[in-house]
Structure formats: C-alpha cells, structure tokens
C-alpha cells in the first residue's frame, strides 16, 4: 500500500491543506503541483532578470511551513516548484534546512528547458504557424515524464524539485518506484496516470471544481480539504481527504475531475503512457471515499510536448 497526498494544485494555492495532509494522512509522499504554462513563462522572465530566481514565489513559505513535519514523519516531497530554475530552488531549500537545523537531502531534476534547442521553423500545434511568428520567445519547456523522476527517487532524497514535468507523472513516479512496475506495463501505468490526474489539481476533486452554489452545494468550501490516495500494488486506489475538513469527495466530483482538461478520454497522452480513461470504474465505498479501478493504457508517444512562451 502507498499513500500519496496532493498539497497544492496551482502556484498561489493555500498553504495549510498540505500541512494538514502531513499531520493526518499518514502519507508516504506529498506532491505540490504548482506549475502552469503561464507560470513557467513568468518564472523565465524572473530568471532573465536574476539568474538566482525563477523558482516558485511561494517556495520559501511552503518549505518553512512544511519541512519540520515532513522530516519528522518521513514524508517525501515531490514538487515542480523549481519552475524555470530547479537548481536555484534546490539551493534555497538547502539554505532553509540549514537555517532550521534540519538535515535534508534535495534532488533537482533538470532537462526540461529546451529553449536553446528550439527549431523556430517548426509549426505550433494549435495554429500551424511557425514558432518564429510568435517572437519574442521567452521559454520552451518539454514535459518530462517518470523516466526523469525515477533516478531522483533512487537517491532517497527527502525532497525532489523539478521544472516542467507532466502533472500526472509527479504522482505516477512514486507508484512505479514503490511497487516496482515495469515501464512497459502500460495498463498499470495507465491506471496510475488516472490516479495522478485525479490528484493533480488538489482541491478540485474535493469540490473546488464541482461547486456551483445553489445548484451543486459543497459544505464548508472555505476550509476545503485536499485529497490523498491509498494505492494498492495493482494500481487500484481510494481517493479520500482528511476527516473534519470542508468539501466533498463523491462520484460526481471524481467524474468531473476525471474529464477535466481531457480532449479524448480514450487517448490521454502523457510522456509515460497513452492512458484510456473510458475503462475506469468508480465506486463510492464510504463518506468522502471513492474507489478507482481499471484505467488502462498503451505505449507512450515517441515525442515529448513542448510548451513555448
């Protein structure tokens, strides 16, 4: 069994729910997903002004709040708060750990920044116009997958900080590492990607995306609890949240998040697998507890997606 919590779903997300997950969730891993396409372009602008910046603006606040309990409870943290500068972000974490007198090992994952390798004659997927027609280009970041994260997990670092990694891969990598899944076991990778996709936006699956006051009520929305998954070796999982927190996790909230930002449910393309969401089976097994099974998948694409700012 493996427990993974989602403590942030965007750069400006609340800080407290992640701390509550550490305190109550008995987690193995906490993931902070704080990076969007616009976010990384803005981070690149910051890095251009100062090469020591370019990581998430709230990194210091989050780490100071969470680090003592992360280390005490032996919860490993995976986060893309490195944004445009994972190495500088890692150095900042080490600086904070030293100030707090907390022993902490940090791994930084790089390789997503492909600006120097960009072929500006290539067409953009959405418009078919050349990349050059969008000058000035501030950033170009490839969506890395679990193959970039697994070596960092093998170092046994307490904190792994990345730049642009596909959101579900942040959750899938610890599953693959913990259970020893093969990288060509596409059905398990597909199911793990389903779990990662459900968790990646944090409070959205707890009712934040679902809420529509007067039509779809969510209790205590101001104190929304963030989700965690209890995952079995076959990839089946239960999505739940800490007791006593606001929000709701039910079949409706899970279904809405399952289809969030999905163009083709039968072919959800990631760097790790082309996942099939149409085979997924959901079952409410208790208050704020939904079982998720039977996601499948097929071989991953030969090329990575690149986000250009």
N, C-alpha and C positions, 0 to 999 in steps of 0.2 A: 504494500500500500504506500502511496505517496500523496502528500498534501501540498498543494501549490495555491498561494493566495495572490490576488490582484489588488495592489495597494494604490494604483493611480491609473487613470485612463487618458490623461492628457497633461500637457505641461503645467497648467495652472490648477490642477486638481487639488482637492482638500488634502491636508497632511494627516489629520487624525485617524481616518479609517485604516491606514496602513499600520499605525501603532496598535490599534485595537486588534487587527488580524494577528500580529505577532503575540500579543498578550493572551488572546483567547483561542486562536485557531490551531495551536499545536502544529505549526507548519514545518515543512522541510525547506520550502523555498518561498520567497516573496518576490513578485515581479512588479516593477514600477514601469509602466509603459507611458512615456512622456513625450513622444516624438511624432509630430505630424509633418507633412510635406512643407507647409508654410513655416513650421517651427525650425526645421533644419536650414532653410534658406535664410531666415533671420539670424540663426546661430552662425552661419557662414559670414554674414555681414559683420557680426561682432568679432569674429576671429580675424577678419581683414583689418579691423581697427587695432586689435590687440591679440597677438599670437598666443597669449596665455588664457584667452577667453574662448568662447564658442561652445561651452558646455551649458547644460540647463541652468537657467537663472535661479531656480529653487533647489539646486543640488545641495548647497551648503545647509539650508534649513532642513531639508529632508534627512540628510545624513546625521546631522547633530541630534535630531529628534530620535532617529531610529537605531543608530549604531549601538548604543549600550545594550539594548534589549536583543538586537539581532545576534550579537556575540554571546550574550548571556544564555539565550535559548537555542543557540546553534542553528539559526535560520540563515540559509544562504540567500543573498540578494542578487537578482539579475535585473539590470536596468539599461535602457537606452538613453539615459540622461547625459551620456557623452556627447550626443548631438554631433556637432561639427568638429569636436576636439576631445575624443575619448581619453587620450593620453593626459591632457591637462586636467580633465575631470578626475582621472585616477590619482594624479598627484595631489589634487585638492582633497580627495577623500583621505589619502595617507596623512596629509597635513592635519586634518581634523582629528583623525585617530590618535596621532601623536599628542595633540593638544589635550585630548581627553584621556590620555594614558591607557588606551585600549589597543591591545595587539590586534592587527587586522591585515590580512593579505588581500591584495586587489589585483585582478587581471583586467587588462584593457584589450578589447577586440577592435582591430583596425582593418582597413582594406576596402571599406565601402566607398571612400572618396575617390571617384574616377574622373574628376574634372580635367586633370592633365591628360587623360587618355580619350577624351570625348571627340568623336568624329562629328564635326558640326554640319557635315553634309547629310547626315542620317535624318530620315523623316521622323517626326513626332507621331506617336500612335493616334492621338486624338484628332489632329488636324491634317496630317500628311505633309505639313510644311516642314522645311528643313529646320534643324536646331539653330542654325545660323540666323534665321529670320527672327529669333527671339532675343538677339543680343541687346544688352549685355547679359551674359550668363554668369550667375553668382555661385551656383553649386550644381554638382552632379553626383548623386549618391546611389550606388547599387543596393538593392535589397538583398542582404546576405541571409543565409539560412543556418540550419543547425550545424552544418559542417564547419562553420566559423566559430560556433559557440562550444562545441564539444571539447576541443583542446583546452579551452579556458576552464571548463568544468573539471577536466582531468587534473588540473593543477591544485585542486581542492581550495581555491581562493574563496575567501568569505564573501567577497563582492566581485561581481563581473559587470563591467561597464562597457557599453557598446555605443557605436553610432547607429547608422541605419541598418536595422535588421527587420525582416518581415515580422509583423506583430505576433502572429501565432507561433513563430519559431522561438520566441523568448520563453514560451511555455513548453513547447514540444521538446526542446533540447534537454531539459532536466528529466523528462519522461524517458527519452531514449537512453540517456546516461544511466539513470537509476535502474531501469528494467533490462538494459542490455539489448534493446530492439535492434534488429538489423536495418541498415539504411535502404535496403530494397524490399523491406516488408511493408509494402505500400498501403495495405489495409490498416495496419496498426498506425502507420504514420498519418493516414487519413483520419482515423478516429482521434488521434492525439491532436491533430490540427483543428478538428471540430471543437475540442475542449479549449484549445488555445484561443480560437476565435470567439468562443462564448465568454472567456475571461478577459480578453484584451482591453475592453473598454470599461473595466471595473464596474462602477455603479450603474452602468446602463442596464445590465442584466438583473440588477436588484430593484428595478423600477424606474430608474432615471430616464431611460429612453421610452419606456412604456407609458409613463404618467401623462394623463390628459385630464386635469381636474374637471369634474362634472360629468365626464364620460368614463374614464378609467382611473379610478382613485388609487393612490398609493399612500399607505399610512406613514406618518412621521417622516415625510420626504426631506425635511431639513436635517435630519440625522440619519441619512441613508447609510446602511451598512454595505460594505464591499464584499465581493464573493470570494470563496475559495472552493477548490475541487478536491474531492477524495477519490484518488485514481487507483484502479486495480491493474495488475500486470498485463491484462488483455486490452487495456485502454478504456474500458468502461469506467464511468465516473459518476459521482453525485455532486451536483452544484448546490452550494448552500452558503450561508452567511452567519456571522456571529450572533448568538442569541441576544435579544434585547435591543437590537439595532433597528432603525427605521427601514422602510422599503419592503419589498416583497419579491420572492423568487417563486414563480409558478410556471405552468405550461405556457401561458401567454407571454410572459416576459422572456422566457428562454427561446420561444419560437421567433419573437420579434428580433432578438439579438442574433439568432442563427442566420437570419436573412439580411442582416444589416450589412450594407456595402457589398452585397453579393450580386454579380451580374448573371451568372449561370450556376445554379445550385448543384448541378451535376459535374461541373468542372471549375472548382475554386482553385485557381492557380497560385502556388507558392513556390519558393525556391527548393522545397523539400519533397513536395508531392502535389499531384493534381487531385484534390480531395473531392469526394462525392457526398454532398450534404443530403441528397434526396433519399438516401437509405437510412438516415438517422432515425432512431426510435427514442421517444421521450416518455417518461413515466413519473408522475408525482408520487413520491413514496412517503411524504410527510410534510408538515408545515415548513415552508421555505426549503424544501429538498426535492430536487428533480434529478432522476437518473437519466444518463445519456449513454446510448449504446449504438453500435452498428454503423458508425461512419466508416467509409471505405475510401479507396484511392487507387491511383495508377501512377506510372512512372513520372518523375518530375520533368519539367521542361529543360531543354538544353541550354537556354539562355536566361540571364537574370534581367529583371526590370530595373530601369534607372529612372530616378526622379530628378528632373532638371529644374532649377530655379533661376 
